Amino acid sequence: MTRWIDLEGAVNARDLGGLPTRDGGRTRRGRIFRADNLQGLTPGDVAVLVGELKLRHVVDLRSNAEVALEGPGPLTLVPEVRHHHLTLFAEGGTHTDVEADTIDGDRVLPWAERALDEELRVTGFYFGYLRDRPDAVVAALRAMSLDDGAALVHCAAGKDRTGVLSALALEVAEATREAIVEDYVATGERLELILKRLRSSETYRGDLDSRPADDHMPRARYIEQFFQVLDERFGGPMGWLTRYGWTAADSAALRARLRD
């Protein structure tokens, strides 16, 4: 059974359910979804998400600037849906999740005294979310854990910010690392459609056109390197989360959402 959610106004929507866990189980379907930006959702899409899939929580990881430029999206008009806007950027920059500003290797990658290659650049970009906004990362995971309906986490492309939060949620749910990587790279199947959508917006077009399309491909080694850093520096993602206030009760709540 496919994990993709077919919508007219979003092209990178899928379920975090159906992935193998370390104890031989599967993550639960219909509880937590991930997606690209939701500005183009049609009334039919809203009916599918809210009516059929019982969506009640939207975790919007876009920056304040993106929301101001693009708008909050049609789901903000639906009274049943609660929005949690939790940017992963230190506000004041011009970052989006389709363009990485110049990375300061000393500040972002203190564990690596070597020239930044593409793998490390992307990993540093991801680690920057945790460095700059640990409060937002933890709050987003807690919002994804709420049990009064399904939750959906999204950004612009549904690739980087959403990819990191989805990976952390799946780690808490004890999905296998192979499954987490599989979910991360699945965005590549829709990359052409994602880029086409984003290029239609002035907010993202310049960022996209500044680099070849292939530079935006989510590669397994990027998320693997991200996890390797967390493993080496914090004893794993759970060690990092605990450092920033994540509790055993938080883990139990998220596992209850994503585990059978």
C-alpha positions in Angstrom: 0.0 0.0 0.0 1.4 3.4 -1.0 2.3 5.9 1.6 1.8 8.8 -0.8 -1.3 11.0 -0.4 -2.6 12.2 -3.7 -3.5 15.9 -3.6 -4.1 18.4 -6.3 -2.4 21.3 -4.6 0.6 19.5 -3.0 3.0 17.0 -4.5 5.1 15.7 -1.7 2.5 14.5 0.8 2.9 11.1 2.4 2.2 9.1 5.6 4.9 8.3 8.1 3.1 5.0 8.7 3.9 1.6 7.2 7.7 1.7 7.9 9.5 -1.1 9.7 10.5 -0.8 13.3 13.5 -2.3 15.2 11.3 -4.8 16.9 9.8 -6.2 13.7 6.6 -4.0 13.7 5.5 -1.2 11.6 4.8 2.5 12.2 1.1 3.3 12.3 -0.7 4.7 9.3 -3.0 7.7 9.4 -1.5 9.5 12.4 1.4 11.7 11.2 1.8 13.0 7.7 4.5 15.1 6.0 4.2 17.4 3.0 5.5 20.3 1.0 3.8 23.8 1.2 0.1 23.8 1.5 -0.8 27.1 -0.3 -2.2 25.5 -3.3 -4.6 23.0 -1.6 -8.0 22.9 -3.3 -11.3 22.5 -1.5 -11.2 18.8 -2.5 -7.7 18.5 -0.9 -9.0 20.1 2.3 -11.9 17.6 2.3 -9.5 14.7 2.0 -7.2 15.9 4.7 -9.7 17.1 7.2 -12.7 14.9 6.4 -11.2 11.6 5.4 -7.8 11.7 7.2 -9.1 13.6 10.3 -6.3 16.1 10.1 -6.4 18.3 13.3 -2.8 19.7 13.7 -0.6 21.4 11.1 3.0 22.0 12.1 4.3 24.7 9.8 8.2 24.9 9.8 8.5 27.8 7.4 10.1 31.1 8.4 8.1 34.1 9.3 9.2 35.7 6.1 7.9 32.7 4.0 4.6 32.8 5.7 4.3 36.6 5.2 5.3 36.3 1.5 3.3 33.1 0.6 0.4 33.3 3.0 -0.7 30.9 5.8 -2.6 28.6 3.5 -6.3 27.5 3.2 -6.2 25.1 6.2 -5.9 28.1 8.5 -9.5 28.8 7.6 -10.7 25.5 8.9 -11.8 25.7 12.5 -11.1 22.0 13.3 -7.4 22.4 12.4 -5.0 23.9 14.9 -1.8 25.5 13.5 1.6 25.4 15.2 4.0 27.8 13.4 7.5 26.8 14.5 10.3 28.2 12.3 13.6 26.3 12.4 15.6 29.4 11.5 17.1 32.1 13.6 14.9 34.8 12.2 16.5 37.7 10.3 18.1 35.6 7.6 16.9 34.8 4.2 17.0 31.1 4.4 14.4 28.8 2.8 14.7 25.0 2.7 15.6 25.1 -1.0 18.7 27.2 -0.6 21.5 27.0 2.0 23.3 30.3 2.8 27.1 30.1 3.1 27.9 27.7 6.0 30.3 28.9 8.6 32.3 25.7 9.2 33.7 26.7 12.5 30.3 27.6 13.9 28.1 24.9 12.3 30.5 22.0 12.2 32.8 22.3 15.2 33.5 18.5 15.1 35.0 18.6 11.6 38.3 20.3 10.8 38.2 19.6 7.1 37.0 21.3 4.0 33.3 21.3 3.5 32.1 19.1 0.7 28.5 18.8 -0.3 27.7 16.1 2.2 29.0 18.2 5.1 27.4 21.4 3.8 24.0 19.8 3.9 24.6 18.1 7.2 25.7 21.4 8.7 22.6 23.0 7.3 20.5 20.4 9.1 22.5 20.6 12.3 21.9 24.3 12.2 18.2 23.7 12.8 19.1 22.0 16.1 21.7 24.5 17.0 19.5 27.6 16.3 16.1 26.5 17.3 16.1 23.5 19.7 13.0 24.9 21.3 11.1 24.8 18.0 12.3 21.2 17.2 11.1 19.9 20.5 7.8 21.9 20.3 7.2 20.6 16.8 7.7 16.9 17.9 5.3 17.5 20.8 2.7 19.0 18.4 3.1 15.9 16.2 2.3 13.8 19.3 -1.1 15.3 20.1 -3.7 12.6 20.1 -7.0 14.4 19.1 -6.6 13.7 15.4 -3.9 13.4 12.7 -0.9 15.8 12.4 0.9 17.0 9.3 4.3 18.6 9.3 5.4 20.7 6.4 7.8 23.4 5.1 8.3 24.6 1.5 9.6 21.6 -0.4 8.9 19.1 2.4 12.5 18.0 2.0 15.0 19.4 4.5 13.2 20.9 7.5 10.3 18.4 7.2 12.9 15.7 6.5 14.8 16.3 9.7 11.6 16.5 11.9 10.2 13.3 10.3 13.5 11.5 10.8 13.6 12.5 14.5 10.0 11.4 14.9 10.6 8.1 13.3 13.7 7.6 15.5 11.6 8.2 18.6 9.1 5.6 17.3 12.0 3.2 16.9 11.8 2.9 13.1 14.9 1.2 11.7 17.6 3.6 10.4 17.2 2.0 7.0 13.5 2.9 7.0 14.3 6.5 8.1 16.7 6.9 5.2 14.1 5.4 2.9 11.5 7.9 4.0 14.0 10.8 3.6 15.1 9.9 0.0 11.5 9.2 -1.1 11.1 13.0 -1.7 13.5 12.5 -4.6 10.7 10.6 -6.5 8.7 13.8 -6.6 11.6 16.3 -6.8 10.8 17.5 -10.4 7.2 18.3 -9.4 8.3 20.0 -6.2 10.8 22.2 -8.0 8.2 23.1 -10.7 5.7 24.2 -8.0 8.3 26.2 -6.1 9.6 27.9 -9.3 6.1 29.3 -9.8 6.6 31.4 -6.7 8.8 34.5 -6.5 9.6 33.6 -2.9 11.6 30.5 -4.0 12.5 31.0 -7.7 15.7 32.8 -7.2 17.0 30.3 -4.7 16.2 27.4 -7.0 17.7 29.0 -10.1 21.0 29.7 -8.3 21.9 26.0 -8.3 21.5 23.0 -10.6 18.3 21.0 -10.0 20.4 17.9 -9.0 21.8 19.9 -6.0 18.4 19.6 -4.4 18.2 15.8 -4.5 17.9 14.3 -1.0 20.7 11.7 -0.9 20.9 8.9 1.7 24.3 10.0 2.8 23.1 13.4 3.9 20.7 12.1 6.6 23.1 9.2 7.4 25.8 11.8 8.2 23.3 13.9 10.2 22.6 10.8 12.4 26.2 10.0 12.6 26.9 13.4 14.1 24.2 13.0 16.7 25.4 9.5 17.5 29.0 10.7 18.0 28.3 13.9 19.9 25.2 13.1 21.9 24.9 9.3 22.0 22.2 9.5 19.4 19.1 11.7 18.6 17.5 10.7 21.9 20.5 12.1 23.8 20.2 15.4 21.9 16.4 15.6 22.6 16.9 14.9 26.3 19.4 17.7 26.5 16.8 20.1 25.4 13.9 19.0 27.6 12.4 16.0 25.9 11.1 13.6 28.5 10.2 9.9 28.7 6.5 11.0 28.7 7.1 12.9 25.4 8.6 9.8 23.9 5.7 7.6 25.1 3.2 10.1 23.6 4.9 10.1 20.2 5.4 6.4 20.1 1.7 6.0 20.9 0.9 8.0 17.8 3.3 6.2 15.5 3.3 2.6 16.8 0.7 -0.2 16.5 
